[in-house]
Amino acid sequence: MFTSRREFLKITALGSTAMLLPSTGAWAGAYKDEFITLSEELLQQWGECLLSLQVNKPQVKGLHGGILCPACATIHGRCGDAIFPLLYLAGKKKEQQYVDAAIRLYNWMEHMVSTPDGAWVNEVSVSDWKGITVFSAASLAESLIHFEHLLDKSTQQQWRNRLQKAGDYLYKNFTVNTGNINYPIAGSYTLCLIGTYLRQPHFITKGKNLAKECLAYFTANGLIHGEGKPVPEKSAKGCYSVDLGYNVEESLPSLVQYAKLMNDTALLEQLTRSLKAHLEFMLPDGAWDNSWGTRNFKWTYWGSRTSDGCQPAYALMAGSDPAFYKATLQNTRLLAQCTHNKLLHGGPHYVQHGVLPCVSHSLAHSKALTTVLLQSPGIKGTIAPLPRERIYGVKSFPEISTWLISTGKWRGTITGYDQEYSMKGGHATGGALTMLWHEDTGPLLVASMNRYQMVEPFNMQRNDDPLPGSFTPGFRIVAGEQLYQHTNDLRAAIEYAEKDGKMIFNTHSLLVNENQLPAASPECAISYTFEKDVFHIHATAENEKALYYLPVISTHDEAVSLSAENKLEICKAGNIVEITTSAPIKITRALTERAFNFVPGFEAIPLQFETNNIDIKISVRSRT
C-alpha cells in the first residue's frame, strides 16, 4: 500500500498550514516574486546543463545514465539526487526528455551504487559509505509523492519497491551516532516521509525518536553541533563541533521539513530560534561566513560544496521572521551571481581564474530549489534587514570562541575556535581575523584552510596553483620542512575592549605547527582595531624570522598600483581600497597575477612583509 499525493496532503501538516503543494495544473498561477522567479530560472539553467551532461549511450555500461562532472572527469555517486528536480522540470516544461533522463539516472544508480541491503554508496568504487542513503531515499520519495503521474505503472512500482528497501535499511541501521549530526537529522525527516507515503508506521516512530535525540545537539545560543562529534564532546575551551555550512544547508532544512510534516509546533518554535542564531553569520551579500567551521574545507562562500542549500529552511519559515525571507533572497541572488554557463560554480572567482565547476553544486542545490518551488504559494515575502546589515558592535559566540563585528561599513570575524575535524591544519584559529568585509567592496580579507587538503577527495577539487598558500592573514615561519603559523594555535587568548568609539581585539598566540609544537621564540601579539573609516592591524612576533602575510581578495582584472613601497591601492567597482603599512610591501606575484584558493573560491593578491613588527591600515574611498 502507498499514499496518493492527494491523501498525503490530507494526512500531513503540509496540507493544513498554507504550505499547500500545487498540483501540476496550479503551477501557472503559483505565487511569484523575485525569489521564486530567480529560483525557476536557476533550476531551468542547471537542469538543462545536467541534461546535456548525462551519458546517453546504452552500449557503454557503467556510464549510461550517469551525469559527467566537467571538473572532476567522473560520475559522482550522488548524481541520482537529480531525479527529483528533473521530474519537476518535466512537469513544468511538459517535456518527456526530462522524464527519460530521470529514469536513466535511476537505472544508473541501481547498476552502479546500489547495494543488496537497500543502501546506496557515496561513490562507485572509492567509497563504501552508506549514510548517503538518507538523502537519495528522500529524493526518491519526493519524486514519487509529487510526480509519479509522470511515470508508467511498472516504473512506479519498481521505484516504490526500491524505496521500501531503502527505508528498511535506514530503519535498521540509522542511529543518532550515524556519521555527523546532519545524517541522523536528515534520517528523522526521511523516515517520516517514507513512512507516511508507504504507510509504514514503524518508520515514522523511528524518525520521531531520531528527531528527539537530535534535540540534544543544540548549543545555548541555538547553534547545532555534532559536525565532527569529538570525544570528549567539548574542547579545552568548552567549544562544540559546529559547521555553519552543513547546519544551514542540510540539518536545518531537514528539521524544518520534518517539523512541518509532523506538525510539531514546539519544534518549529525551537527552530525559529536556531534559524535566527545561524542567520547571525550571513553577510549582507547573502554569503555564509563559515570562515571558522569544522568542515569549512568545503566552504564555497554561498554555502558548502555538496549540501543542498539553505532555501528550504529559511523560505519555508519566512512567516516566522521576515529576515528569513531576506536571507533566502540574498543567498539565491548569490547563487545566480556564481552561475555561469548554466552551472553553479564553487565560489565567486572560479570563472576569473579559469576553474571548472564541480557538477555536485548544481545537483544538490537543484533539489533545494525544487522543494521551495513546489511550496511557493505558502512562502511569505515580507523583508526585514539581516542581522549583519545592522550596526550592533560586537557579538560573542563562546561555544565556537568566535566574535562578530558590525560597525560603520565594516563587518569582521575573529576566532580562537579550537575544535578540529579529522585532520590537522584545517580551519583558522589562533585569534585569526577570518573575515573583513566592507559595505562598498564586499570581502577584503577572507580565511582559508591553514593548509588546503582534500579531506573528501571526491567532494573537493585539486589545487593546481604552483604556489598554494593559506589566505588567512598572519605570521608564518618555515623551518626545514615545518610550517609554523599562529593561525594553528588552539590555545590562543583573545581579549576585547572598546575605547573612544574604537573596537579593539588583542590576541596572544604562538607560532606552532599543525601538531601544536612551537617554533623557537613563538610568541605573537596581534591587535585588530575597527574604526569608522579605517581598519588597523598591529602585529608583533618574538621570532625575528617571522613574516607577515596579507592576501587581499582581488580579481586579476582589478587595477593595482604600488604608489610607494608602503602604499598599495586596488580599484574595486567605483571604489579604491588603500593599504598603508609601516614596512615595505612585497607582492609575491606580478601585479596582474593572482593566487586562488578553493576555500571559499576567491582570487587574492598575496602581500608579504619581511618583518616581525608591522602596522597595517586599510580604508575604502569612492573613486569619484
FENNOR-V243147 format. One record per residue. N is the residue number from 0. RES is the residue in one letter. PSI is psi in radians with two decimals (NA if undefined). Layout:
n:res:psi
N:RES:PSI
N:RES:PSI
This chain:
n:res:psi
0:M:2.57
1:F:2.90
2:T:2.23
3:S:2.89
4:R:-0.75
5:R:-0.75
6:E:-0.67
7:F:-0.75
8:L:-0.58
9:K:-0.67
10:I:-0.06
11:T:2.86
12:A:-0.41
13:L:-0.43
14:G:0.06
15:S:0.26
16:T:0.38
17:A:0.08
18:M:0.83
19:L:2.31
20:L:2.08
21:P:2.51
22:S:2.96
23:T:-0.69
24:G:-0.30
25:A:-0.15
26:W:-0.69
27:A:-0.47
28:G:0.26
29:A:2.63
30:Y:2.28
31:K:2.47
32:D:-3.03
33:E:-0.74
34:F:-0.83
35:I:-0.78
36:T:-0.78
37:L:-0.69
38:S:-0.74
39:E:-0.73
40:E:-0.77
41:L:-0.79
42:L:-0.69
43:Q:-0.74
44:Q:-0.89
45:W:-0.73
46:G:-0.73
47:E:-0.70
48:C:-0.71
49:L:-0.70
50:L:-0.73
51:S:-0.41
52:L:-0.13
53:Q:2.37
54:V:2.11
55:N:1.16
56:K:1.56
57:P:-0.45
58:Q:-0.22
59:V:1.64
60:K:2.47
61:G:-0.36
62:L:-0.61
63:H:2.14
64:G:-0.37
65:G:2.87
66:I:2.04
67:L:2.41
68:C:2.14
69:P:-0.46
70:A:-0.69
71:C:-0.12
72:A:0.77
73:T:3.10
74:I:2.02
75:H:2.45
76:G:-0.45
77:R:0.18
78:C:-0.32
79:G:-0.30
80:D:-0.31
81:A:-0.12
82:I:-0.77
83:F:-0.97
84:P:-0.54
85:L:-0.70
86:L:-0.60
87:Y:-0.82
88:L:-0.59
89:A:-0.78
90:G:-0.69
91:K:-0.79
92:K:-0.18
93:K:0.86
94:E:2.11
95:Q:-0.42
96:Q:-0.52
97:Y:-0.61
98:V:-0.81
99:D:-0.70
100:A:-0.71
101:A:-0.70
102:I:-0.74
103:R:-0.71
104:L:-0.73
105:Y:-0.80
106:N:-0.64
107:W:-0.77
108:M:-0.80
109:E:-0.61
110:H:-0.51
111:M:-0.53
112:V:0.10
113:S:2.54
114:T:2.72
115:P:-0.44
116:D:0.07
117:G:-0.04
118:A:2.97
119:W:2.53
120:V:2.83
121:N:-0.65
122:E:2.84
123:V:-0.84
124:S:-0.17
125:V:0.03
126:S:2.27
127:D:0.32
128:W:2.12
129:K:-0.08
130:G:-0.45
131:I:-0.24
132:T:-0.58
133:V:-0.59
134:F:-0.69
135:S:-0.67
136:A:-0.70
137:A:-0.74
138:S:-0.73
139:L:-0.70
140:A:-0.80
141:E:-0.66
142:S:-0.78
143:L:-0.74
144:I:-0.74
145:H:-0.42
146:F:0.29
147:E:-0.41
148:H:-0.26
149:L:-0.15
150:L:2.64
151:D:2.85
152:K:-0.70
153:S:-0.76
154:T:-0.70
155:Q:-0.84
156:Q:-0.69
157:Q:-0.77
158:W:-0.64
159:R:-0.73
160:N:-0.73
161:R:-0.63
162:L:-0.66
163:Q:-0.78
164:K:-0.73
165:A:-0.73
166:G:-0.72
167:D:-0.73
168:Y:-0.84
169:L:-0.71
170:Y:-0.72
171:K:-0.51
172:N:-0.37
173:F:2.30
174:T:3.08
175:V:-0.26
176:N:0.16
177:T:1.87
178:G:-2.80
179:N:2.94
180:I:-0.40
181:N:-0.43
182:Y:-0.94
183:P:-0.55
184:I:-0.82
185:A:-0.58
186:G:-0.61
187:S:-0.77
188:Y:-0.81
189:T:-0.75
190:L:-0.70
191:C:-0.63
192:L:-0.88
193:I:-0.74
194:G:-0.67
195:T:-0.76
196:Y:-0.79
197:L:0.06
198:R:0.97
199:Q:1.55
200:P:-0.50
201:H:-0.50
202:F:-0.76
203:I:-0.75
204:T:-0.77
205:K:-0.72
206:G:-0.74
207:K:-0.70
208:N:-0.70
209:L:-0.77
210:A:-0.74
211:K:-0.74
212:E:-0.61
213:C:-0.34
214:L:-0.30
215:A:-0.16
216:Y:0.73
217:F:2.35
218:T:3.02
219:A:-0.54
220:N:-0.17
221:G:0.10
222:L:2.48
223:I:2.33
224:H:2.94
225:G:0.12
226:E:1.35
227:G:-0.51
228:K:1.05
229:P:2.81
230:V:2.06
231:P:2.91
232:E:-0.68
233:K:2.61
234:S:-3.11
235:A:-0.55
236:K:0.03
237:G:0.35
238:C:2.60
239:Y:2.90
240:S:1.80
241:V:2.36
242:D:2.06
243:L:-0.76
244:G:-0.87
245:Y:-0.58
246:N:-0.86
247:V:-0.40
248:E:-0.16
249:E:-1.00
250:S:-0.88
251:L:-0.75
252:P:-0.69
253:S:-0.75
254:L:-0.68
255:V:-0.80
256:Q:-0.64
257:Y:-0.86
258:A:-0.66
259:K:-0.68
260:L:-0.74
261:M:0.02
262:N:0.80
263:D:1.56
264:T:-0.61
265:A:-0.74
266:L:-0.66
267:L:-0.62
268:E:-0.74
269:Q:-0.66
270:L:-0.58
271:T:-0.77
272:R:-0.73
273:S:-0.71
274:L:-0.68
275:K:-0.74
276:A:-0.79
277:H:-0.54
278:L:-0.33
279:E:-0.40
280:F:0.06
281:M:2.26
282:L:2.81
283:P:-0.40
284:D:0.12
285:G:0.00
286:A:2.65
287:W:2.08
288:D:1.40
289:N:0.66
290:S:-0.07
291:W:-0.16
292:G:2.72
293:T:-0.56
294:R:0.62
295:N:0.08
296:F:-0.21
297:K:0.24
298:W:2.33
299:T:0.25
300:Y:-0.91
301:W:-0.21
302:G:-2.21
303:S:2.65
304:R:-0.71
305:T:0.16
306:S:2.95
307:D:-0.54
308:G:2.66
309:C:-0.17
310:Q:-0.79
311:P:-0.55
312:A:-0.96
313:Y:-0.60
314:A:-0.77
315:L:-0.28
316:M:0.25
317:A:-0.43
318:G:-0.30
319:S:-0.47
320:D:2.11
321:P:-0.35
322:A:-0.43
323:F:-0.70
324:Y:-0.71
325:K:-0.71
326:A:-0.77
327:T:-0.79
328:L:-0.83
329:Q:-0.75
330:N:-0.66
331:T:-0.63
332:R:-0.71
333:L:-0.68
334:L:-0.72
335:A:-0.71
336:Q:-0.50
337:C:0.16
338:T:2.15
339:H:2.46
340:N:0.66
341:K:0.37
342:L:2.48
343:L:2.21
344:H:2.71
345:G:0.34
346:G:2.89
347:P:-0.44
348:H:0.31
349:Y:-0.87
350:V:-0.76
351:Q:-0.58
352:H:0.03
353:G:0.55
354:V:2.27
355:L:2.60
356:P:2.50
357:C:2.39
358:V:-0.29
359:S:-0.60
360:H:-0.79
361:S:-0.66
362:L:-0.89
363:A:-0.81
364:H:-0.31
365:S:-0.66
366:K:-0.77
367:A:-0.78
368:L:-0.60
369:T:-0.73
370:T:-0.83
371:V:-0.54
372:L:-0.65
373:L:-0.47
374:Q:0.37
375:S:-0.56
376:P:-0.49
377:G:0.02
378:I:2.19
379:K:2.24
380:G:0.31
381:T:2.45
382:I:2.43
383:A:2.74
384:P:2.59
385:L:2.70
386:P:-0.73
387:R:0.01
388:E:-0.30
389:R:2.65
390:I:1.96
391:Y:-0.05
392:G:-1.92
393:V:2.42
394:K:2.42
395:S:2.44
396:F:1.54
397:P:-0.54
398:E:-0.21
399:I:0.22
400:S:0.91
401:T:2.49
402:W:2.40
403:L:2.39
404:I:2.34
405:S:1.80
406:T:2.32
407:G:-2.26
408:K:0.07
409:W:2.48
410:R:2.35
411:G:2.84
412:T:2.30
413:I:2.36
414:T:2.55
415:G:0.49
416:Y:2.23
417:D:0.30
418:Q:2.17
419:E:2.74
420:Y:-2.51
421:S:-0.11
422:M:2.87
423:K:2.77
424:G:0.57
425:G:-2.05
426:H:2.72
427:A:2.59
428:T:-2.62
429:G:0.44
430:G:0.53
431:A:2.56
432:L:1.93
433:T:-0.16
434:M:2.24
435:L:2.01
436:W:2.43
437:H:2.47
438:E:-0.56
439:D:-0.25
440:T:-0.29
441:G:-2.61
442:P:2.38
443:L:-0.76
444:L:2.23
445:V:2.23
446:A:2.59
447:S:-2.90
448:M:2.68
449:N:-0.57
450:R:2.13
451:Y:2.18
452:Q:2.45
453:M:1.42
454:V:-0.68
455:E:1.55
456:P:-0.68
457:F:-0.07
458:N:0.13
459:M:2.93
460:Q:2.52
461:R:2.38
462:N:1.95
463:D:0.14
464:D:2.22
465:P:-0.38
466:L:1.12
467:P:2.63
468:G:2.86
469:S:2.55
470:F:-0.05
471:T:2.18
472:P:2.49
473:G:3.10
474:F:2.52
475:R:2.64
476:I:2.34
477:V:2.10
478:A:1.84
479:G:-2.15
480:E:0.10
481:Q:2.37
482:L:2.13
483:Y:2.26
484:Q:2.46
485:H:-0.34
486:T:-0.01
487:N:-0.30
488:D:1.93
489:L:-0.22
490:R:0.18
491:A:2.60
492:A:2.49
493:I:2.27
494:E:2.52
495:Y:2.44
496:A:2.72
497:E:2.41
498:K:2.14
499:D:0.72
500:G:0.04
501:K:2.55
502:M:2.06
503:I:2.22
504:F:2.18
505:N:2.19
506:T:2.56
507:H:2.12
508:S:3.04
509:L:2.57
510:L:1.89
511:V:2.78
512:N:-3.03
513:E:-0.38
514:N:0.23
515:Q:0.31
516:L:2.29
517:P:2.69
518:A:3.05
519:A:2.48
520:S:1.14
521:P:-0.10
522:E:2.39
523:C:2.50
524:A:2.09
525:I:2.31
526:S:2.52
527:Y:2.19
528:T:2.16
529:F:2.00
530:E:3.06
531:K:-0.83
532:D:-0.12
533:V:2.43
534:F:2.34
535:H:2.29
536:I:2.28
537:H:2.08
538:A:2.30
539:T:2.55
540:A:2.48
541:E:-0.62
542:N:2.13
543:E:-0.27
544:K:-0.04
545:A:2.42
546:L:2.50
547:Y:2.29
548:Y:2.44
549:L:1.42
550:P:2.08
551:V:2.22
552:I:2.13
553:S:2.29
554:T:2.77
555:H:-0.25
556:D:0.06
557:E:2.25
558:A:2.37
559:V:2.34
560:S:2.38
561:L:1.54
562:S:-0.36
563:A:2.96
564:E:-0.28
565:N:0.45
566:K:2.14
567:L:2.44
568:E:2.40
569:I:2.23
570:C:2.15
571:K:1.81
572:A:1.07
573:G:0.04
574:N:2.80
575:I:2.18
576:V:2.12
577:E:2.25
578:I:2.05
579:T:2.49
580:T:2.85
581:S:-0.04
582:A:2.75
583:P:2.43
584:I:2.20
585:K:2.13
586:I:2.11
587:T:0.01
588:R:3.01
589:A:2.71
590:L:-0.44
591:T:-0.03
592:E:2.68
593:R:2.59
594:A:2.81
595:F:2.47
596:N:2.32
597:F:-0.34
598:V:1.76
599:P:0.66
600:G:0.69
601:F:2.72
602:E:2.71
603:A:2.64
604:I:2.02
605:P:1.99
606:L:2.50
607:Q:2.50
608:F:2.07
609:E:1.13
610:T:2.70
611:N:0.26
612:N:1.89
613:I:2.43
614:D:2.30
615:I:2.30
616:K:2.34
617:I:2.28
618:S:2.84
619:V:2.31
620:R:2.74
621:S:2.57
622:R:-0.28
623:T:NA
